């Protein structure tokens, strides 16, 4: 039977990362691919107690439908958390989502017509590109450095592309590079958005995972003109399987996003929202966050130390102050995706994510993303050491070809 699919499917393709990482499903392969928080950081015992209590005393509510905008108690908790983080809002200003990823999809559905221009960082989060793709946008990119998006380059992009729909940014411990936008850049970004009359989509899933330095204000907390759509998530804060995030946006935008969410899934799981709300009622989130930060900081420190001692000097790597990722930059001419498929996985039994799919305009194959989270010390050291040896062999091969 012939199928006639919507034209939007023309931009939806299988993920190259998914295809490559399927090769790494073998449990003997040490994978630095997924951006998964360490399971030891999950509040499992607290959740078990809360679930038992919910079923014993609150099942008629926890298993029932609830408001499409989200459980009122959870929206109130999120508003309180945002207030602590400098974003002044009420519960009615919060829309609960199926993770921040749903926010990317809903904002794209609301804002993008085919051919509309989106400005992204270069590179950017591949999950955002996947969410935007069905709505058939075009892209313009602003370069990144150690202080986040280069606002001089962003100004050039905005001048060259009047009428762009929004700027998408991950300002804290960016995925994939791990870099954090400086305060000066944050203020300049908001200034440019005002000058060029453009919205900012701020994605902050890693914001609580800071290991060094002081927290910087979110873009939303600095926003005085209602230009920032702010996405947050419980996936790294509590646990990914909750599938709970939120969006805070100007009232007109939030109302329309709520209508789109109603059409998409009616609501998030009442049970999951009840668990999250009860956790925030009954447990010390600050203490939980402190423990999670220490777990991931230990892994980051060991990863950076191992890379420093085992990788070739020709490979540059980011040194993130938080989050889950280290970004590798190889010499020009090195194809990280090809090396993964032909050597790292089959020969060295190690996997990482090649960098090319993180570019919205021109792929750059001489990059890779590593996630250190969730690895025990032996696997972390052994895996990165094997990877370093693999890169050394590749470097020798390139030198031989050059001769």
C-alpha positions as CSV (number, residue, x, y, z in Angstrom):
1,X,0.0,0.0,0.0
2,X,1.4,3.4,-1.0
3,X,1.9,5.8,1.8
4,X,1.6,9.6,1.5
5,X,3.4,11.1,4.5
6,X,3.3,14.8,5.5
7,X,6.1,16.9,4.0
8,X,7.5,17.6,7.4
9,X,8.8,14.1,7.5
10,X,11.3,15.0,4.8
11,X,13.5,16.6,7.4
12,X,13.2,13.7,9.9
13,X,16.0,11.2,9.5
14,X,17.4,8.3,11.6
15,X,20.0,9.6,14.0
16,X,23.6,8.9,13.0
17,X,24.4,8.8,16.7
18,X,21.7,6.2,17.4
19,X,23.0,4.0,14.5
20,X,26.6,4.2,15.8
21,X,25.7,3.7,19.4
22,X,23.7,0.6,18.6
23,X,27.1,-0.9,17.8
24,X,28.1,-0.3,21.4
25,X,25.3,-2.3,22.9
26,X,27.7,-5.1,23.8
27,X,28.1,-5.0,27.6
28,X,31.8,-5.6,27.2
29,X,32.1,-2.2,25.5
30,X,32.8,0.8,27.8
31,X,30.6,3.6,26.5
32,X,31.1,7.3,27.1
33,X,28.2,8.1,24.8
34,X,24.9,8.7,26.7
35,X,24.4,11.8,28.8
36,X,22.9,9.7,31.7
37,X,23.3,10.9,35.3
38,X,24.8,8.4,37.7
39,X,22.1,6.0,39.1
40,X,23.8,6.3,42.5
41,X,22.5,9.9,42.5
42,X,18.9,8.9,42.3
43,X,16.9,9.2,45.5
44,X,15.7,5.6,45.2
45,X,14.9,5.0,48.9
46,X,13.0,8.2,49.2
47,X,11.0,7.4,46.1
48,X,10.2,3.9,47.4
49,X,8.8,5.4,50.6
50,X,6.8,8.1,48.7
51,X,5.3,5.6,46.3
52,X,4.2,3.3,49.1
53,X,2.6,6.3,50.9
54,X,0.9,7.5,47.6
55,X,-0.6,4.0,47.0
56,X,-1.7,3.6,50.6
57,X,-3.2,7.0,51.3
58,X,-3.5,9.0,48.1
59,X,-4.1,6.5,45.3
60,X,-7.4,8.0,44.2
61,X,-5.7,11.3,43.4
62,X,-2.3,10.0,42.3
63,X,-3.8,7.6,39.7
64,X,-6.4,10.0,38.4
65,X,-6.3,12.6,35.7
66,X,-5.0,16.0,36.8
67,X,-4.8,19.5,35.3
68,X,-3.1,19.7,31.9
69,X,-0.8,22.5,33.1
70,X,0.5,20.2,35.9
71,X,-0.3,19.2,39.4
72,X,-0.9,22.5,41.3
73,X,1.4,21.5,44.2
74,X,4.3,20.7,41.9
75,X,3.8,24.0,40.0
76,X,4.0,25.8,43.3
77,X,7.2,23.9,44.2
78,X,8.8,24.8,40.8
79,X,7.9,28.4,41.3
80,X,9.6,28.4,44.7
81,X,12.7,26.8,43.2
82,X,12.8,29.4,40.4
83,X,12.4,32.1,43.0
84,X,15.5,30.8,44.9
85,X,17.3,30.9,41.5
86,X,16.3,34.5,40.9
87,X,13.3,34.0,38.6
88,X,10.3,35.6,40.2
89,X,7.2,33.7,39.1
90,X,4.0,32.2,40.5
91,X,2.6,28.7,40.1
92,X,0.3,30.0,37.3
93,X,3.4,31.0,35.4
94,X,4.6,27.4,35.2
95,X,3.7,24.7,32.7
96,X,4.8,21.2,33.6
97,X,6.3,19.1,30.7
98,X,7.3,15.6,29.8
99,X,10.9,16.6,30.4
100,X,12.5,19.7,28.9
101,X,12.6,17.8,25.5
102,X,8.8,18.3,25.2
103,X,9.4,22.0,25.7
104,X,11.7,22.0,22.6
105,X,9.0,20.3,20.6
106,X,6.2,22.5,21.7
107,X,8.1,25.8,21.2
108,X,9.1,24.6,17.7
109,X,5.4,23.7,17.0
110,X,4.3,27.1,18.2
111,X,7.0,29.2,16.5
112,X,8.4,27.6,13.4
113,X,6.9,27.7,9.9
114,X,8.7,25.9,7.1
115,X,11.7,28.0,6.1
116,X,11.9,30.1,9.2
117,X,15.3,30.8,10.6
118,X,16.6,29.6,14.0
119,X,19.9,30.8,15.5
120,X,21.8,28.1,17.4
121,X,25.2,27.8,19.0
122,X,27.8,26.1,17.0
123,X,27.8,23.2,18.0
124,X,24.4,22.7,19.7
125,X,22.3,20.1,21.4
126,X,21.4,17.4,19.0
127,X,18.1,16.8,20.8
128,X,17.0,20.3,19.9
129,X,17.8,19.7,16.3
130,X,15.8,16.5,16.4
131,X,12.9,18.4,18.0
132,X,13.0,21.3,15.5
133,X,13.5,19.2,12.3
134,X,9.8,18.2,11.7
135,X,8.9,21.9,11.4
136,X,11.5,22.4,8.6
137,X,13.5,25.4,9.8
138,X,16.7,26.9,8.4
139,X,19.6,27.6,10.7
140,X,22.2,30.3,11.3
141,X,25.0,29.7,13.8
142,X,27.0,31.7,16.3
143,X,30.4,30.3,17.3
144,X,31.3,29.1,20.8
145,X,34.4,29.6,22.9
146,X,35.4,29.0,26.5
147,X,33.0,31.8,27.6
148,X,30.0,30.4,25.7
149,X,28.4,31.9,22.7
150,X,30.5,34.6,21.0
151,X,28.2,37.6,21.1
152,X,30.2,39.5,18.5
153,X,29.6,36.7,16.1
154,X,26.0,36.5,17.2
155,X,25.5,40.2,16.4
156,X,26.9,39.5,12.9
157,X,24.4,36.6,12.5
158,X,21.4,38.7,13.7
159,X,22.3,41.6,11.4
160,X,22.7,39.2,8.5
161,X,19.4,37.4,9.3
162,X,16.6,39.9,10.2
163,X,13.4,38.2,11.2
164,X,14.9,35.1,12.8
165,X,12.4,33.4,15.0
166,X,14.5,32.7,18.1
167,X,17.9,32.1,19.5
168,X,18.4,28.6,21.1
169,X,21.0,28.4,23.8
170,X,22.2,26.1,26.6
171,X,24.1,28.6,28.8
172,X,25.1,26.3,31.7
173,X,27.5,23.5,31.0
174,X,26.4,23.3,27.4
175,X,25.6,20.0,25.6
176,X,27.9,19.0,23.9
177,X,30.9,21.2,24.8
178,X,30.5,21.6,28.5
179,X,31.2,25.4,28.3
180,X,29.3,28.0,30.4
181,X,28.3,31.4,29.1
182,X,29.9,34.3,31.1
183,X,27.8,36.9,32.8
184,X,29.0,39.6,30.4
185,X,27.9,37.4,27.5
186,X,24.5,36.7,29.1
187,X,23.9,40.4,29.5
188,X,25.0,41.2,25.9
189,X,22.8,38.4,24.5
190,X,19.8,39.9,26.1
191,X,20.7,43.3,24.8
192,X,21.1,41.9,21.3
193,X,17.7,40.2,21.6
194,X,16.1,43.5,22.5
195,X,17.8,45.4,19.6
196,X,16.9,42.7,17.0
197,X,13.4,42.0,18.5
198,X,14.0,38.2,18.9
199,X,13.0,35.6,21.5
200,X,15.6,33.5,23.4
201,X,14.9,29.8,24.1
202,X,17.0,29.0,27.3
203,X,17.5,25.3,28.0
204,X,18.9,24.6,31.5
205,X,18.9,20.8,32.3
206,X,22.3,20.8,33.9
207,X,22.1,24.0,35.9
208,X,22.2,22.3,39.3
209,X,25.2,20.2,38.5
210,X,27.9,22.8,39.2
211,X,31.2,21.5,40.6
212,X,33.4,24.6,40.6
213,X,32.9,28.3,40.9
214,X,29.8,30.3,41.6
215,X,26.4,30.0,39.9
216,X,25.6,32.6,37.3
217,X,22.2,34.1,36.9
218,X,19.9,32.5,34.3
219,X,19.0,34.4,31.3
220,X,15.4,34.4,32.5
221,X,16.3,36.0,35.8
222,X,18.1,38.8,33.9
223,X,15.2,39.3,31.4
224,X,13.4,42.6,31.8
225,X,11.5,42.6,28.5
226,X,9.8,39.2,28.4
227,X,12.0,37.7,25.7
228,X,13.2,34.5,27.4
229,X,11.4,31.2,27.3
230,X,13.0,29.2,30.1
231,X,13.1,25.4,30.1
232,X,14.0,23.4,33.2
233,X,14.1,19.7,34.1
234,X,14.0,17.2,37.0
235,X,15.9,14.7,34.9
236,X,19.4,15.6,36.3
237,X,18.0,17.1,39.5
238,X,16.1,14.0,40.6
239,X,15.7,11.2,38.0
240,X,15.2,11.0,34.2
241,X,12.4,8.4,34.4
242,X,10.1,10.9,36.0
243,X,10.0,12.6,32.6
244,X,9.2,15.9,34.2
245,X,10.3,19.3,33.2
246,X,8.8,22.8,33.0
247,X,8.6,25.9,31.0
248,X,8.3,29.5,32.1
249,X,7.4,32.1,29.5
250,X,5.5,35.3,28.8
251,X,1.8,34.8,29.5
252,X,0.7,34.8,25.9
253,X,3.3,32.2,24.9
254,X,2.6,30.0,28.0
255,X,-1.1,29.9,27.2
256,X,-0.5,28.7,23.7
257,X,2.1,26.2,24.8
258,X,-0.5,24.8,27.3
259,X,-3.0,24.3,24.4
260,X,-0.4,22.5,22.4
261,X,0.5,20.3,25.3
262,X,-3.2,19.5,25.8
263,X,-3.4,18.3,22.2
264,X,-0.2,16.3,22.5
265,X,-0.6,14.3,25.7
266,X,-3.4,15.8,27.8
267,X,-1.1,15.9,30.9
268,X,2.1,14.5,32.5
269,X,1.7,11.5,34.7
270,X,-0.2,12.4,37.9
271,X,1.7,9.7,39.8
272,X,5.1,11.0,38.7
273,X,4.1,14.6,39.5
274,X,2.8,13.5,42.9
275,X,6.1,11.7,43.7
276,X,8.2,14.7,42.7
277,X,5.9,17.1,44.7
278,X,6.0,14.8,47.8
279,X,9.8,14.6,47.6
280,X,10.1,18.4,47.6
281,X,7.6,18.5,50.5
282,X,9.4,15.9,52.7
283,X,13.1,15.8,51.8
284,X,16.0,18.1,51.7
285,X,16.6,19.0,48.0
286,X,19.8,20.9,48.9
287,X,21.3,17.9,50.6
288,X,20.3,15.6,47.7
289,X,21.8,18.1,45.2
290,X,25.0,18.3,47.2
291,X,25.4,14.5,47.2
292,X,24.7,14.3,43.4
293,X,27.2,17.1,42.7
294,X,29.9,15.2,44.7
295,X,29.3,12.0,42.8
296,X,29.5,13.6,39.4
297,X,32.4,15.9,40.4
298,X,34.5,12.9,41.4
299,X,33.9,11.3,38.0
300,X,34.7,14.5,36.2
301,X,37.9,15.0,38.0
302,X,39.1,11.4,37.4
303,X,38.1,11.7,33.7
304,X,40.1,14.9,33.2
305,X,43.1,13.5,35.0
306,X,43.1,10.4,32.9
307,X,42.6,12.3,29.6
308,X,45.5,14.6,30.6
309,X,47.8,11.6,31.1
310,X,46.7,9.3,28.3
311,X,45.5,11.3,25.3
312,X,47.8,12.7,22.6
313,X,48.8,16.3,23.2
314,X,47.3,17.2,19.8
315,X,43.8,16.7,21.2
316,X,42.2,19.6,22.9
317,X,39.5,19.0,25.5
318,X,37.1,21.2,27.5
319,X,37.4,21.4,31.3
320,X,33.7,21.9,32.3
321,X,32.8,23.5,35.7
322,X,29.7,21.3,35.8
323,X,27.3,19.1,33.7
324,X,28.1,15.8,32.2
325,X,30.2,16.3,29.1
326,X,33.8,16.8,27.9
327,X,34.3,18.0,24.3
328,X,37.3,16.8,22.3
329,X,38.8,18.7,19.4
330,X,41.1,16.7,17.1
331,X,43.5,18.1,14.4
332,X,41.8,19.0,11.1
333,X,41.5,15.9,8.9
334,X,40.6,13.5,11.7
335,X,37.1,12.0,11.4
336,X,35.9,11.0,14.8
337,X,32.8,9.1,13.5
338,X,34.9,7.0,11.1
339,X,37.4,6.2,13.9
340,X,34.6,5.2,16.2
341,X,33.1,2.8,13.7
342,X,36.3,1.3,12.4
343,X,38.6,1.3,15.4
344,X,37.3,2.5,18.8
345,X,34.3,0.1,19.0
346,X,35.5,-3.0,17.1
347,X,39.2,-2.9,18.2
348,X,39.3,-1.0,21.5
349,X,35.8,-1.8,22.8
350,X,35.2,1.8,23.7
351,X,32.5,4.2,22.5
352,X,31.9,7.9,22.4
353,X,29.6,10.3,20.4
354,X,31.1,11.8,17.2
355,X,30.8,15.5,17.0
356,X,29.5,16.1,13.5
357,X,25.8,15.6,14.2
358,X,25.9,18.5,16.8
359,X,26.3,21.0,14.0
360,X,23.2,22.5,12.5
361,X,24.8,23.9,9.3
362,X,28.2,22.6,8.5
363,X,29.3,19.4,10.2
364,X,32.8,19.3,11.7
365,X,34.0,15.7,11.9
366,X,37.1,16.4,14.0
367,X,35.2,16.5,17.4
368,X,33.7,14.1,19.8
369,X,31.6,14.2,23.0
370,X,32.5,12.2,26.1
371,X,30.2,11.7,29.1
372,X,32.0,10.6,32.3
373,X,28.8,10.2,34.4
374,X,27.8,6.9,35.7
375,X,31.1,5.1,35.4
376,X,32.8,3.3,38.2
377,X,36.5,4.4,38.7
378,X,37.9,1.2,37.0
379,X,35.8,1.5,33.9
380,X,36.4,5.2,33.7
381,X,40.2,4.9,33.8
382,X,40.4,1.7,31.7
383,X,38.0,3.0,29.1
384,X,39.7,6.4,28.7
385,X,43.1,4.8,28.7
386,X,42.1,2.4,25.9
387,X,40.6,5.4,24.0
388,X,43.9,7.3,24.5
389,X,45.9,4.4,23.1
390,X,43.5,4.2,20.1
391,X,43.9,7.9,19.4
392,X,47.7,7.5,19.7
393,X,47.6,4.8,17.0
394,X,45.5,6.9,14.8
395,X,47.9,9.8,15.2
396,X,50.8,7.6,14.2
397,X,48.9,6.4,11.2
398,X,48.2,10.0,10.1
399,X,51.9,10.8,10.4
400,X,52.8,7.8,8.3
401,X,50.4,8.9,5.6
402,X,51.7,12.4,5.7
403,X,55.3,11.1,5.0
